[in-house]
C-alpha cells in the first residue's frame, strides 16, 4: 500500500479539509432527471421502468447512453448531461 | 545496543576513507568501552563488538553529527567533549588513551555525515518532531495527483503549483530566521493573521527556493501595511496589482534579473517571488478574481510582477536609498502598478530631448486629460540612461524636468475639450495642473544593454492616503 501524500493547507482554513459532496435535492419536483445507460446488457429494462415511474409523477426525464460499457463516457456526452439536467441516475455495474 | 550515558561514542561510516584509516583506533576504543555508531554498514568496523547500527540515522541526528568520524564524550547523558575528523592529539586527550593511533597520520579531515545528504536532514527533522506545523495537514487519496489536488481545492492562480509537502515547507522555513508562528500582518480581504508558516507554504507552491524566502517575507510585510492598501488594490475594477522592485545585495545573491528581458519571463526568482505574494493574497486572504477581485480586465502582471533594479552605476541612487534605507541594505518596494507601457525614442541624444519624449508619453497615462490620479514608474533602460548620465543629470533633476514638462493648463483638460467628455472638474480650469502628485513620479533603471526603449508602469488611480502609496521594506535574514 502506498503512503497517502500529505500537503500542508495554504489557506486560512475556513473551509472543511474534506470537500463535501453536493447535497442531494430534497425533492425532484421541478427538476430534470437524466438517466444514463452505460450500455450494460439489460440495464435498459431497469432504467425504462425508472423512466416510467418518474414520468408518471410528472418529473422531466432525459435519456442518455454511453457508446460502450468498456470506456468512460465521451467528454461531449458528459458536458451535454451537465448542461441539460439537474440530477443524474447512473447504474455503475450489474 | 544502547549507548551508556557516560563514556565515548564514535560516529563512522564505511564509505569514509578517514573512518577506514582509523579502523584500528576504533577497535582500541571499543576495547576500552567506547561504542562505535555506524551509519551505513553494521559490519564496520570489522571484528568490533560494541557497534551500534545507526542506518536509521536517529542517533547521528540526535547528536547533530555533521562530519564522520566524530568522537563524543558523554557525562551524565550530556556531551562534554567533541573531536571532529581524525586528530590524534584531540582523540588521545578525549579518550585518555596516550598510545592511540600510533603509526597513523597526525590528522585527516573526515567526510560528511549521512545526516547531511540532500533531503535527509528535512526527513529526520520531521520524523523527530523538530518542527511542528500549525497548518492543517490535507491527506490526499493514494492515487490522487498532488498538482491536480491543488487545482481542485482552488489553491492555484491558474498555473500548476509545487505541492506543499511538509519537507518542502520545512526547507523553505530554513531559508529565514523568523519563527513559523510569527504574524506578519492581516491578509486582506478576510483580514486573516498571516503567519510566516502560511507564507512558506505559499512560497513553496509559487516555486520559490528557500534562499528567496527572506525577500518573500519582506514583500508580504510591505503588502500588509496600511499605506500599501492591498485590500483596495485587490478590489478595484482597475488594472493594477502589486509590482515588486528588489534592491541591494540580495538581488545578486539569489540570481535575480535586472538586465535583458528584466520585466519578462525566464528568471526563477523574479517569477516566483511575485507569484508568492499573489498566492498569499489568494489563499490566506481569500482574495479571488470574480469574488472580491473585481478587475474589469486585470493585467498579466497579476500572475507575477517582480524585478530587480540595475544598481551597477552609482550616479542615480537606488530606489531603496531614495526611500531612506542605507546603501548596501537589501530591500523590496511594492507599487500598485498597471501593465507595461512601452516608450520608444531612438533619436534623442540630449537629455532635454529625451525628457520631452518621456513627458509626452507620460501625458497619456490613463487618459491625456486625466491628472493627479495614479503614480507612475519610469523604468529607464541602459541606453536611455547613458544620455542622462553623459550630461550629468541626477535622478532628481531628471524627475524635476519631466514633471515640469508635464504641467498642463487646466483649461485644456476640462471635460468636453477636444470633443471628449472625459476630463478634469471645473475647479482646475485656471491652474497649471501637474500630471502626478508631489513625489508621484518614480524612476528606476533596468533592462538589456541594447535598445533605446524604456518602460512606463502607471499606477492605480487611487494614489496616496486615499489609496495606495509605494512601500519599501528592508530584507532581513
Interface residues (C-beta under 8 A of the other chain):
Chain A: X1 X2 X4 X5 X6 X7 X8 X9 X10 X11 X12 X13 X14 X17 X19
Chain B: X133 X135 X136 X137 X138 X139 X140 X141 X142 X144 X146 X149 X150 X152 X153 X155 X163 X164 X165 X166 X169 X187 X190 X192 X198 X201 X202 X205 X279 X283 X284 X285 X286
